[in-house]
């Protein structure tokens, strides 16, 4: 069977179908999915370029990467503190990567922030900041790297969206809007590249379900409640593995997590039913009473990075109840599939 052009390019770039020696830029590499992705690429011998606002946390990520196979030489890891809301800084990130390594094979946009609260309670400045980081940050990155990939005639851009970019979510309006925009940007870029005949360049969109990262604790909070992820919660390493696989064999869109796949399938059958499912889960599972009375309003890490060395995990116990949660996700998927079949058969 004949290979697709983009697969042929990437396999030639990575002998043995591995990411060995690939130059991979990762924004948001200080914590969460970005950090897990950096480590996953380093384990496979790639050359990670780590970008985020927190320099101390980036160096901690670099140390974790350096302990992995194939990343023991310090020259293979580049730490470049970057604020993705600054287009000049993102252009400099691309320029310095090219100066150090001579090429960019993969660029992964993981940088993201969020704000929780009822629509009327979240300050407009917080809404604007979420959109600036999540949407314009992705735009700045795409504008910086696509000319490089076009000049090389090969490479992969991976944008991390979310399942809430397909089925929106109450109390997280700005985040859901931003992730829908990221998904739309990826679709538009793929079409433009196809029209231009750029078959060696791939744009992939990843849509994770609930992931065990610090974003729930670090986000702005105007709910008066403690925020927790909606179960089932999946480890960030699961998303990282998907991103590494996309660098080898690109696909337009990939949902990570059975619960997210079930919800997106349900939305294709009935948008209203999917929205009610999301509303119920959010209202009853995501907002929890704060232990010491109503939680005070907080801007979280929107404007000032959270201090410390960062972590890929948020401490939500993604691994302790994995079997039960995965079974629940499979059940959700099965119900959605059954519903779709019954509707089709009734027509």
C-alpha positions in Angstrom: 0.0 0.0 0.0 1.3 3.4 -1.0 2.3 5.7 1.9 0.8 9.1 2.4 3.3 11.8 1.6 3.5 13.2 5.1 4.1 9.7 6.5 6.9 9.1 4.0 8.6 12.3 5.0 8.4 11.7 8.7 9.7 8.1 8.4 12.6 9.3 6.4 13.3 12.0 9.0 13.3 9.5 11.9 15.0 6.2 11.0 13.3 3.2 12.4 10.0 5.1 12.8 11.3 6.8 16.0 11.6 10.4 17.0 15.4 10.0 17.5 17.3 13.3 16.9 14.0 15.2 15.9 14.1 18.8 17.0 10.9 19.4 18.9 9.7 22.8 20.3 7.2 22.5 23.1 5.4 25.5 24.6 4.0 25.2 28.0 6.8 22.8 28.9 7.0 23.8 32.5 4.1 21.7 33.7 1.2 19.5 32.7 0.9 18.0 29.2 3.8 20.1 27.9 6.1 18.8 30.5 5.0 15.2 30.0 5.4 15.7 26.2 9.0 17.0 26.6 9.9 14.0 28.7 8.2 11.6 26.3 10.2 13.0 23.3 13.4 12.9 25.3 12.9 9.3 26.1 12.8 8.6 22.4 16.0 10.4 21.7 14.6 13.7 20.4 16.1 17.1 21.0 13.5 19.1 23.0 13.3 22.9 23.0 11.5 23.9 26.2 9.5 27.1 26.3 7.3 28.6 29.0 7.2 31.7 31.3 8.9 30.0 34.3 12.6 29.5 33.8 13.1 27.6 37.0 10.4 25.1 36.1 11.9 24.8 32.6 15.3 23.8 34.0 13.6 21.2 36.2 11.9 19.8 33.1 15.3 19.9 31.3 16.8 17.9 34.2 14.1 15.3 34.0 14.6 15.1 30.2 18.3 14.8 30.6 17.9 11.7 32.8 16.1 9.9 29.9 17.7 7.8 27.3 19.1 9.8 24.4 19.0 13.1 26.2 22.2 13.0 28.3 24.1 15.6 26.4 23.2 19.0 27.6 23.6 20.3 24.0 20.5 18.3 23.0 18.1 20.2 25.3 17.5 23.9 24.8 15.7 26.0 27.5 14.2 29.3 26.2 11.8 31.1 28.6 9.0 32.5 26.4 5.7 34.3 26.9 3.6 33.2 24.0 1.4 36.3 24.2 4.4 38.3 22.9 4.7 37.6 19.1 8.3 38.9 19.0 9.3 36.5 21.8 7.8 33.6 19.9 9.6 34.6 16.7 12.8 34.7 18.8 12.0 31.2 20.0 11.9 29.9 16.5 15.0 31.9 15.5 17.1 30.6 18.4 16.0 27.1 17.8 17.1 27.3 14.2 20.4 28.9 15.2 21.1 26.1 17.7 19.8 23.0 15.8 19.5 24.2 12.2 15.9 23.0 11.8 12.5 22.4 13.4 10.9 19.0 12.9 7.9 19.3 15.3 6.3 22.2 17.1 3.8 21.4 19.9 1.6 24.1 21.3 0.7 23.2 24.9 0.8 26.6 26.6 -2.7 27.3 28.2 -4.4 29.0 31.1 -8.0 29.0 32.3 -10.6 30.8 34.3 -13.5 29.3 36.2 -16.7 31.1 37.1 -20.2 32.0 36.0 -20.3 34.0 32.7 -21.1 37.3 34.4 -18.7 36.8 37.3 -15.4 36.3 35.5 -13.8 39.7 34.9 -13.5 40.7 31.2 -9.7 41.1 31.8 -9.5 37.5 32.7 -11.5 36.4 29.7 -9.3 38.4 27.5 -6.1 37.0 29.1 -7.3 33.4 28.5 -7.9 34.1 24.8 -4.6 35.9 24.5 -2.6 33.0 25.8 -4.6 30.1 24.4 -5.7 31.5 21.0 -3.2 34.3 20.1 -0.4 32.3 21.7 -1.2 29.5 19.2 -1.5 32.0 16.4 1.9 33.5 17.2 3.5 30.1 17.2 1.9 29.0 13.9 3.1 32.3 12.3 6.6 31.7 13.6 7.0 28.0 12.7 5.1 27.6 9.4 7.5 29.7 7.3 10.3 27.4 8.7 8.4 24.3 7.8 7.5 25.7 4.4 11.2 26.4 3.7 12.1 22.9 4.8 9.1 21.4 3.0 8.4 19.1 5.9 7.5 19.1 9.6 4.6 18.8 12.0 2.6 21.4 14.0 0.6 19.9 16.9 -2.0 22.1 18.6 -3.5 20.9 21.9 -7.2 21.7 22.0 -9.7 20.0 24.2 -12.9 18.0 24.2 -14.5 21.2 25.5 -13.6 22.7 22.1 -16.2 20.3 20.7 -18.8 20.2 23.5 -18.5 23.4 25.5 -18.6 23.7 29.3 -20.3 25.9 31.8 -18.1 27.8 34.3 -15.2 27.7 31.9 -16.5 29.8 28.9 -13.3 31.5 28.0 -11.3 28.2 28.0 -13.9 26.4 25.9 -14.1 29.3 23.4 -10.3 29.3 23.1 -10.1 25.5 22.5 -12.8 25.7 19.9 -10.8 28.4 18.2 -7.6 26.3 18.3 -9.5 23.5 16.7 -10.8 25.8 14.0 -7.3 27.2 13.3 -5.9 23.7 12.8 -8.7 22.9 10.3 -8.1 26.1 8.3 -4.3 25.6 8.2 -4.7 22.1 6.9 -6.9 23.3 4.1 -4.5 26.1 3.2 -1.5 23.8 3.1 -3.5 21.3 0.9 -4.4 24.1 -1.5 -0.7 25.2 -1.6 0.4 21.6 -2.3 2.5 21.4 0.9 2.0 17.7 1.4 5.1 17.3 3.6 3.7 19.6 6.3 1.1 18.3 8.8 -1.1 20.2 11.3 -2.5 18.0 14.0 -5.1 18.8 16.7 -5.2 16.9 19.9 -8.4 16.9 22.0 -7.8 15.6 25.5 -10.4 14.6 28.0 -9.9 15.4 31.7 -6.2 15.2 32.4 -4.4 15.1 35.7 -2.5 18.4 35.4 -2.1 21.4 37.7 -4.4 23.6 35.5 -7.4 23.1 37.8 -5.5 24.4 40.8 -3.6 27.1 39.0 -6.5 28.6 37.0 -8.3 31.8 37.9 -11.3 31.0 40.2 -14.4 33.1 40.6 -16.7 30.2 41.6 -16.3 30.3 45.4 -15.7 26.5 45.1 -12.7 24.2 44.8 -12.2 23.1 41.2 -11.5 19.4 40.5 -11.3 17.6 37.1 -14.4 15.7 35.9 -13.7 11.9 36.2 -12.5 9.8 34.6 -9.1 11.6 34.8 -6.3 10.4 32.6 -2.5 10.9 33.2 -0.7 13.5 31.0 1.6 10.8 29.8 -1.3 9.4 27.8 -1.6 12.6 25.9 2.2 12.8 25.5 2.3 9.4 23.9 -0.4 10.4 21.4 1.6 13.6 20.5 4.8 11.6 19.9 2.9 9.2 17.7 1.5 12.1 15.7 5.0 13.2 15.0 5.6 9.9 13.4 2.3 9.3 11.7 0.2 12.6 11.6 -3.5 12.6 11.7 -5.8 15.7 11.5 -7.6 15.3 14.9 -7.2 12.9 17.8 -9.4 12.6 20.9 -7.5 11.3 23.9 -9.5 9.4 26.5 -12.6 7.1 26.2 -14.9 9.6 28.0 -14.0 12.3 25.5 -14.5 10.0 22.5 -17.9 9.0 23.9 -18.9 12.7 24.4 -17.8 13.8 21.0 -19.7 10.9 19.4 -22.8 11.8 21.4 -22.6 15.3 20.1 -22.7 14.0 16.6 -25.9 12.2 17.4 -27.6 14.9 19.5 -25.9 18.2 20.4 -28.6 18.8 23.1 -28.0 15.5 24.8 -24.2 16.0 24.8 -24.6 19.5 26.3 -26.8 18.1 29.1 -24.2 15.4 29.8 -21.5 18.1 30.1 -23.6 20.4 32.2 -24.5 17.6 34.6 -20.9 16.4 34.9 -19.6 20.0 35.4 -22.2 21.1 37.9 -22.1 18.0 40.0 -18.5 16.8 39.7 -16.2 19.8 39.0 -17.3 22.3 41.6 -16.6 21.1 45.2 -17.1 23.0 48.5 -14.0 24.7 49.6 -12.7 23.2 53.0 -12.6 26.6 54.8 -15.7 28.3 53.5 -16.2 30.0 50.1 -13.0 30.2 48.1 -11.8 33.8 47.5 -11.7 35.1 44.0 -8.3 34.6 42.4 -6.6 35.4 39.1 -4.5 32.2 39.5 -1.6 32.1 37.1 -3.2 34.3 34.4 -0.8 37.2 34.8 1.9 35.9 37.1 3.3 32.4 36.8 2.8 30.0 39.7 6.1 29.9 41.6 8.0 26.7 42.0 9.5 24.0 39.8 6.2 22.8 38.3 4.9 19.3 37.7 3.3 17.3 35.0 0.7 16.0 37.4 -2.0 17.8 39.4 -2.3 15.2 42.1 -5.8 14.2 41.2 -5.1 10.5 41.5 -5.2 9.6 37.8 -3.5 6.3 38.3 -5.2 5.0 41.5 -8.6 4.3 40.0 -7.6 3.9 36.4 -9.3 0.6 35.8 -12.7 1.7 37.2 -12.5 5.0 35.4 -11.6 3.4 32.1 -14.5 1.0 32.5 -16.8 3.9 33.1 -15.5 5.7 30.0 -16.1 2.5 27.9 -19.6 2.4 29.2 -20.2 6.0 28.1 -18.8 5.2 24.7 -21.0 2.1 24.4 -24.2 4.0 25.3 -23.4 6.7 22.7 -22.7 4.2 20.0 -25.9 2.3 20.8 -27.9 5.5 20.7 -26.5 6.4 17.3 -27.4 3.0 15.9 -30.9 3.0 17.3 -31.5 6.5 15.7 -30.1 5.4 12.4 -32.2 2.2 12.4 -35.4 4.2 13.2 -35.1 6.4 10.1 
